[in-house]
């Protein structure tokens, strides 16, 4: 096997892309806190791709931080719990550990 340090960039991009960063979640929360926004509004306002917005909104709905209204817009649930990032961080750490193990093997 041949290994080039550049080979690490693609798997790292997959790890990063698998779950948007916490800062992106915080931007979505702040935007929805300020006003009712639909998916396209969020994409334009925060400059995120559709798949990232969909992952974030699903997580925020599951954590009862935002809810989707009948008009397809999202609203912030005041007195919502704080964003729980533990699961995201654990997943990212596990995938990074797996990547590091593969690189050590090579």
Backbone as ProteinMPNN parsed JSONL, in Angstrom:
{"seq_chain_A": "XXXXXXXXXXXXXXXXXXXXXXXXXXXXXXXXXXXXXXXXXXXXXXXXXXXXXXXXXXXXXXXXXXXXXXXXXXXXXXXXXXXXXXXXXXXXXXXXXXXXXXXXXX", "coords_chain_A": {"N_chain_A": [[0.833, -1.182, 0.0], [0.361, 2.24, -0.673], [0.744, 5.393, 0.753], [-0.273, 8.711, 0.847], [-0.085, 11.812, 2.394], [-2.048, 13.574, 1.462], [-4.158, 11.94, 0.906], [-5.779, 11.839, 3.063], [-7.544, 13.935, 3.062], [-10.031, 13.601, 1.634], [-11.543, 11.541, 3.097], [-11.732, 12.992, 5.507], [-13.313, 15.119, 4.7], [-15.708, 13.765, 4.247], [-16.293, 12.975, 6.855], [-16.64, 15.462, 8.099], [-18.738, 16.437, 6.524], [-20.744, 14.648, 7.095], [-22.149, 15.344, 9.337], [-23.297, 18.481, 9.975], [-21.411, 21.331, 11.184], [-21.368, 22.489, 14.609], [-21.555, 25.229, 14.765], [-23.063, 25.818, 12.498], [-25.526, 24.749, 13.187], [-26.119, 26.474, 15.292], [-26.36, 28.872, 13.887], [-28.68, 28.388, 12.387], [-30.547, 28.092, 14.446], [-30.445, 30.702, 15.562], [-31.365, 32.219, 13.379], [-33.987, 31.235, 13.018], [-35.013, 31.892, 15.441], [-35.201, 34.627, 15.227], [-37.101, 35.09, 13.194], [-39.929, 33.624, 11.415], [-39.104, 31.126, 9.163], [-38.81, 29.454, 6.028], [-37.55, 26.447, 4.438], [-36.05, 27.125, 2.063], [-35.622, 29.838, 2.576], [-33.949, 29.66, 4.797], [-31.748, 28.386, 3.62], [-30.798, 30.391, 1.892], [-30.388, 32.55, 3.651], [-28.473, 31.633, 5.488], [-26.624, 30.507, 3.924], [-26.301, 27.72, 3.316], [-26.245, 24.339, 2.118], [-28.974, 22.372, 0.775], [-29.142, 19.715, 1.784], [-27.691, 19.937, 4.171], [-29.236, 21.783, 5.622], [-31.552, 20.246, 5.893], [-30.689, 18.085, 7.487], [-29.955, 19.457, 9.81], [-32.401, 20.735, 10.533], [-34.025, 18.496, 11.012], [-32.728, 17.353, 13.222], [-33.024, 19.467, 15.062], [-35.787, 19.616, 15.292], [-36.292, 17.097, 16.356], [-35.023, 17.385, 18.812], [-36.715, 19.137, 19.951], [-36.405, 21.904, 19.635], [-37.03, 23.535, 17.531], [-40.044, 23.863, 15.542], [-42.086, 22.695, 12.838], [-44.392, 24.525, 11.041], [-47.797, 24.602, 9.742], [-47.668, 26.056, 7.388], [-45.255, 25.349, 6.328], [-43.12, 26.704, 7.347], [-40.589, 27.353, 9.81], [-40.47, 27.581, 13.332], [-39.002, 28.881, 16.276], [-38.971, 27.254, 19.387], [-39.737, 28.734, 22.196], [-38.185, 28.687, 25.386], [-37.053, 26.302, 24.876], [-35.013, 23.326, 25.141], [-31.411, 23.43, 25.535], [-29.212, 23.021, 22.738], [-28.246, 19.741, 22.253], [-25.231, 18.441, 21.848], [-23.701, 16.253, 22.257], [-24.034, 13.643, 21.097], [-23.385, 14.181, 18.422], [-20.714, 14.979, 18.603], [-19.555, 12.659, 19.645], [-19.982, 10.841, 17.546], [-18.487, 12.041, 15.457], [-15.946, 11.936, 16.634], [-15.573, 9.151, 16.835], [-15.554, 8.39, 14.131], [-13.339, 9.818, 13.246], [-11.37, 8.59, 14.771], [-11.462, 6.015, 13.657], [-10.542, 6.611, 11.057], [-7.959, 7.538, 11.66], [-6.9, 5.141, 12.644], [-6.917, 3.568, 10.321], [-5.035, 4.96, 8.796], [-2.762, 4.641, 10.356], [-2.447, 1.906, 10.05], [-1.811, 1.765, 7.342]], "CA_chain_A": [[0.0, 0.0, 0.0], [1.048, 3.527, -0.703], [-0.024, 6.422, 1.439], [0.123, 10.092, 0.656], [-0.852, 12.612, 3.359], [-3.19, 14.196, 0.783], [-5.236, 10.954, 0.888], [-6.593, 12.031, 4.255], [-8.494, 15.036, 2.869], [-11.36, 13.143, 1.219], [-12.29, 10.981, 4.235], [-12.017, 14.06, 6.467], [-14.457, 15.865, 4.159], [-16.896, 12.953, 4.514], [-16.565, 13.05, 8.3], [-17.175, 16.805, 8.348], [-20.007, 16.575, 5.821], [-21.742, 13.733, 7.64], [-22.911, 16.095, 10.317], [-22.851, 19.876, 9.918], [-20.75, 21.817, 12.396], [-22.232, 23.052, 15.648], [-21.777, 26.637, 14.4], [-24.161, 25.869, 11.531], [-26.748, 24.543, 13.974], [-26.365, 27.708, 16.033], [-26.832, 29.879, 12.931], [-30.071, 28.065, 12.067], [-31.34, 28.434, 15.637], [-30.521, 32.163, 15.652], [-32.203, 32.725, 12.288], [-35.382, 30.872, 13.274], [-35.409, 32.661, 16.62], [-35.483, 35.994, 14.795], [-38.324, 35.145, 12.38], [-40.384, 32.382, 10.798], [-38.407, 30.922, 7.897], [-38.936, 28.182, 5.35], [-36.278, 25.793, 4.101], [-35.308, 27.946, 1.091], [-35.196, 31.057, 3.271], [-32.789, 29.288, 5.61], [-30.621, 28.119, 2.719], [-30.273, 31.676, 1.413], [-29.973, 33.397, 4.77], [-27.287, 31.103, 6.172], [-25.714, 30.032, 2.883], [-26.058, 26.291, 3.492], [-26.859, 23.473, 1.107], [-30.255, 21.802, 1.171], [-28.983, 18.529, 2.638], [-27.264, 20.375, 5.499], [-30.414, 22.361, 6.276], [-32.483, 19.168, 6.24], [-30.128, 17.355, 8.628], [-30.042, 20.336, 10.978], [-33.792, 20.939, 10.973], [-34.511, 17.235, 11.578], [-32.162, 17.235, 14.574], [-33.61, 20.491, 15.928], [-37.171, 19.205, 15.555], [-36.22, 15.948, 17.27], [-34.638, 17.874, 20.142], [-37.776, 20.061, 20.364], [-35.885, 23.274, 19.663], [-37.871, 24.221, 16.553], [-41.14, 23.048, 15.027], [-42.544, 23.082, 11.514], [-45.786, 24.956, 11.033], [-48.597, 24.142, 8.601], [-47.241, 26.786, 6.189], [-43.915, 24.832, 6.012], [-42.079, 27.535, 7.961], [-40.109, 26.841, 11.086], [-40.435, 28.559, 14.413], [-38.242, 28.533, 17.466], [-39.802, 26.962, 20.551], [-39.15, 29.449, 23.324], [-37.949, 27.826, 26.536], [-36.58, 25.004, 24.362], [-33.744, 22.909, 25.76], [-30.198, 23.786, 24.798], [-28.801, 22.037, 21.736], [-27.437, 18.644, 22.793], [-24.243, 18.116, 20.81], [-22.904, 15.101, 22.688], [-24.108, 12.558, 20.105], [-22.658, 14.618, 17.228], [-19.288, 14.966, 18.914], [-19.144, 11.262, 19.786], [-19.945, 10.252, 16.206], [-17.338, 12.614, 14.753], [-14.736, 11.405, 17.27], [-15.447, 7.737, 16.465], [-15.154, 8.314, 12.72], [-11.958, 10.313, 13.165], [-10.533, 7.531, 15.333], [-11.389, 4.963, 12.627], [-9.66, 7.11, 9.996], [-6.585, 7.508, 12.179], [-6.488, 3.734, 12.718], [-6.61, 3.133, 8.958], [-3.791, 5.615, 8.386], [-1.689, 3.959, 11.099], [-2.274, 0.606, 9.397], [-1.098, 1.957, 6.066]], "C_chain_A": [[0.874, 1.242, 0.0], [0.145, 4.554, -0.044], [0.587, 7.776, 1.176], [-0.696, 10.901, 1.657], [-2.077, 13.313, 2.745], [-4.401, 13.252, 0.772], [-6.213, 11.148, 2.049], [-7.712, 13.064, 4.04], [-9.904, 14.568, 2.514], [-12.133, 12.497, 2.372], [-12.622, 12.03, 5.295], [-13.224, 14.889, 6.006], [-15.755, 15.092, 4.391], [-17.279, 13.005, 5.988], [-17.203, 14.405, 8.62], [-18.559, 16.966, 7.726], [-21.108, 15.69, 6.364], [-22.657, 14.407, 8.647], [-22.415, 17.534, 10.232], [-22.228, 20.307, 11.249], [-21.763, 22.426, 13.365], [-22.523, 24.52, 15.332], [-22.928, 26.774, 13.41], [-25.499, 25.645, 12.223], [-27.114, 25.841, 14.7], [-26.869, 28.815, 15.115], [-28.296, 29.645, 12.568], [-30.967, 28.445, 13.249], [-31.515, 29.944, 15.733], [-31.449, 32.741, 14.585], [-33.675, 32.449, 12.555], [-35.902, 31.588, 14.519], [-35.863, 34.06, 16.208], [-36.782, 36.116, 14.005], [-38.681, 33.773, 11.839], [-39.719, 32.265, 9.426], [-38.715, 29.538, 7.341], [-37.559, 27.629, 5.008], [-35.439, 26.637, 3.132], [-34.805, 29.246, 1.719], [-33.937, 30.785, 4.101], [-31.554, 29.062, 4.739], [-29.975, 29.428, 2.263], [-29.689, 32.504, 2.548], [-28.644, 32.945, 5.365], [-26.244, 30.59, 5.189], [-25.292, 28.576, 3.125], [-26.752, 25.523, 2.38], [-28.112, 22.823, 1.677], [-30.084, 20.604, 2.1], [-28.534, 18.91, 4.041], [-28.44, 20.951, 6.287], [-31.361, 21.251, 6.736], [-31.991, 18.346, 7.429], [-30.298, 18.182, 9.895], [-31.482, 20.468, 11.455], [-34.377, 19.652, 11.563], [-34.004, 17.052, 13.009], [-32.818, 18.23, 15.532], [-35.07, 20.187, 16.247], [-37.178, 18.049, 16.555], [-35.885, 16.381, 18.693], [-35.638, 18.894, 20.698], [-37.264, 21.49, 20.574], [-36.642, 24.139, 18.659], [-39.031, 23.291, 16.191], [-41.537, 23.584, 13.663], [-44.034, 23.395, 11.592], [-46.498, 24.446, 9.785], [-48.178, 24.823, 7.298], [-45.804, 26.435, 5.763], [-42.787, 25.718, 6.529], [-41.737, 26.952, 9.317], [-40.11, 27.954, 12.108], [-39.643, 27.986, 15.578], [-39.229, 28.283, 18.606], [-39.141, 27.641, 21.753], [-39.192, 28.561, 24.563], [-37.573, 26.405, 26.102], [-35.303, 24.609, 25.104], [-32.567, 23.381, 24.919], [-29.871, 22.663, 23.809], [-27.893, 21.003, 22.378], [-26.501, 18.165, 21.693], [-23.432, 16.866, 21.137], [-22.887, 13.987, 21.64], [-23.32, 12.916, 18.849], [-21.152, 14.5, 17.444], [-18.764, 13.535, 19.048], [-19.028, 10.579, 18.423], [-18.726, 10.74, 15.428], [-16.026, 12.052, 15.321], [-14.509, 9.945, 16.88], [-14.982, 7.595, 15.018], [-13.716, 8.796, 12.527], [-10.989, 9.268, 13.702], [-10.366, 6.391, 14.326], [-10.439, 5.369, 11.496], [-8.2, 7.076, 10.447], [-6.05, 6.079, 12.269], [-6.116, 3.199, 11.331], [-5.282, 3.713, 8.49], [-2.607, 4.96, 9.096], [-1.389, 2.607, 10.466], [-1.479, 0.741, 8.11], [0.336, 2.334, 6.335]], "O_chain_A": [[1.957, 1.281, 0.584], [-1.066, 4.573, -0.264], [1.8, 7.964, 1.269], [-1.904, 10.69, 1.758], [-3.038, 13.608, 3.456], [-5.538, 13.705, 0.643], [-7.344, 10.665, 2.003], [-8.71, 13.058, 4.761], [-10.877, 15.097, 3.051], [-13.281, 12.871, 2.608], [-13.683, 11.964, 5.916], [-14.048, 15.305, 6.82], [-16.787, 15.69, 4.697], [-18.461, 13.071, 6.325], [-18.201, 14.469, 9.338], [-19.45, 17.564, 8.33], [-22.287, 15.949, 6.121], [-23.827, 14.044, 8.769], [-21.22, 17.779, 10.403], [-22.491, 19.716, 12.296], [-22.863, 22.821, 12.978], [-23.623, 25.003, 15.603], [-23.687, 27.741, 13.473], [-26.493, 26.285, 11.879], [-28.275, 26.249, 14.716], [-27.714, 29.614, 15.518], [-29.067, 30.597, 12.455], [-32.024, 29.049, 13.063], [-32.627, 30.419, 15.963], [-32.23, 33.651, 14.865], [-34.52, 33.319, 12.346], [-37.098, 31.856, 14.631], [-36.804, 34.606, 16.783], [-37.489, 37.117, 14.122], [-37.845, 32.869, 11.805], [-39.768, 33.198, 8.625], [-38.862, 28.573, 8.091], [-36.537, 28.268, 5.26], [-34.247, 26.838, 3.362], [-33.697, 29.698, 1.428], [-32.993, 31.574, 4.104], [-30.454, 29.494, 5.082], [-28.751, 29.552, 2.253], [-28.616, 33.09, 2.409], [-27.793, 33.767, 5.705], [-25.117, 30.278, 5.573], [-24.106, 28.246, 3.138], [-27.718, 25.998, 1.781], [-28.29, 22.735, 2.892], [-30.799, 20.485, 3.095], [-28.95, 18.275, 5.01], [-28.619, 20.648, 7.467], [-31.906, 21.311, 7.838], [-32.786, 17.954, 8.283], [-30.731, 17.67, 10.928], [-31.758, 20.329, 12.647], [-35.148, 19.713, 12.521], [-34.756, 16.647, 13.895], [-33.131, 17.887, 16.672], [-35.538, 20.471, 17.35], [-37.98, 18.033, 17.489], [-36.398, 15.818, 19.66], [-35.436, 19.445, 21.78], [-37.625, 22.176, 21.53], [-36.871, 25.325, 18.898], [-39.006, 22.098, 16.49], [-41.352, 24.764, 13.363], [-44.823, 22.624, 12.139], [-45.859, 23.918, 8.875], [-48.314, 24.24, 6.223], [-45.209, 27.132, 4.941], [-41.624, 25.505, 6.186], [-42.492, 26.166, 9.889], [-39.799, 29.106, 11.806], [-39.625, 26.779, 15.821], [-40.204, 29.018, 18.765], [-38.117, 27.178, 22.257], [-40.127, 27.782, 24.752], [-37.748, 25.443, 26.85], [-34.597, 25.468, 25.633], [-32.717, 23.693, 23.737], [-30.217, 21.503, 24.031], [-26.88, 21.354, 22.981], [-26.939, 17.552, 20.719], [-22.563, 16.472, 20.359], [-21.824, 13.448, 21.334], [-22.656, 12.056, 18.27], [-20.42, 13.994, 16.593], [-17.652, 13.237, 18.611], [-18.083, 9.828, 18.179], [-18.017, 9.944, 14.813], [-15.107, 11.733, 14.567], [-13.374, 9.544, 16.622], [-14.117, 6.774, 14.717], [-12.97, 8.232, 11.727], [-9.906, 9.081, 13.148], [-9.267, 5.861, 14.159], [-9.631, 4.562, 11.036], [-7.321, 6.638, 9.705], [-4.873, 5.839, 11.998], [-5.133, 2.474, 11.179], [-4.491, 3.016, 7.853], [-1.559, 4.75, 8.484], [-0.231, 2.205, 10.357], [-0.591, -0.062, 7.823], [1.107, 2.54, 5.397]]}, "name": "protein", "num_of_chains": 1, "seq": "XXXXXXXXXXXXXXXXXXXXXXXXXXXXXXXXXXXXXXXXXXXXXXXXXXXXXXXXXXXXXXXXXXXXXXXXXXXXXXXXXXXXXXXXXXXXXXXXXXXXXXXXXX"}
